[in-house]
């Protein structure tokens, strides 16, 4: 995961250098600061990532089911009230 930050910084640096931006020194400082900040990031483990993903998928399913039931109930209620 740490390589992603290094690769991202390198790609941004290359794109900016190729574009010929005048403030290259400021950009270089910025990218070095980004690299330092990314080294401080606490990356999730594979196990934590799968756990969080399952929670999000479960919550999404439950919320979709709830909204579906409420929508169906309200549409039936409106159908009865209109007739």
Number of C-alpha atoms within 10 A of each C-alpha: 8 11 8 10 16 17 12 14 20 14 12 15 18 12 12 16 15 9 9 10 11 10 10 13 10 10 16 16 11 14 18 15 13 16 18 12 11 16 13 9 9 7 12 11 10 9 9 11 12 12 11 13 12 12 12 12 11 12 12 12 12 12 12 12 12 12 12 12 12 12 12 12 12 12 12 12 11 11 10 9 8 7 5
